[in-house]
Amino acid sequence: MLHDDAFGVGEALNESAYGQGLVARGKHFLFFGPRSGLNPSLQAQERFLQRKKLLSPWPFFSDATGVDLPDWQKKYTNIVSLF
């Protein structure tokens, strides 16, 4: 939006970084089916998808060659108490 849209900001939304305009991208997911009688319901399916997309695990790996398990266990504390 290169011109003010008159919705309260009072300025054009022309953000840029490194000399180029920023682009916002998104995804839409549509659920089809009857409002009742589904198991799980459409609302439950929506929550499941939200959890899958927003809270998916992030696996991280590193090179562990040359690391002995007994040495690692001596060097790092593996017990955590949160209380």
FENCOR-V812243 format. One record per residue. N is the residue number from 1. PHI is phi in radians with two decimals (* if undefined). Layout:
n->{N	N}
phi->{PHI	PHI}
This chain:
n->{1	2	3	4	5	6	7	8	9	10	11	12	13	14	15	16	17	18	19	20	21	22	23	24	25	26	27	28	29	30	31	32	33	34	35	36	37	38	39	40	41	42	43	44	45	46	47	48	49	50	51	52	53	54	55	56	57	58	59	60	61	62	63	64	65	66	67	68	69	70	71	72	73	74	75	76	77	78	79	80	81	82	83}
phi->{*	-1.58	-2.22	-1.06	-1.61	1.12	-1.94	1.85	-1.31	1.38	-2.74	-1.26	-1.69	-2.17	-1.50	-2.50	-2.55	0.99	1.41	-2.21	-1.23	-1.44	-2.09	-1.75	-2.10	-2.62	-2.28	-2.05	-2.11	-1.90	-1.97	-2.08	2.68	-1.20	-1.24	-2.37	1.61	-1.50	-2.34	-1.32	-1.17	-1.07	-1.13	-1.16	-1.06	-1.11	-1.10	-1.05	-1.16	-1.03	-1.09	-1.13	-1.39	-1.55	-2.08	-1.23	-1.19	-1.95	-1.31	-2.16	-2.28	-2.47	-1.29	-1.96	-1.20	1.47	-1.92	-1.55	-1.07	-1.07	-1.15	-1.11	-1.14	-1.24	-1.36	-2.02	-1.51	-1.80	-1.92	-2.20	-2.07	-1.75	-2.06}
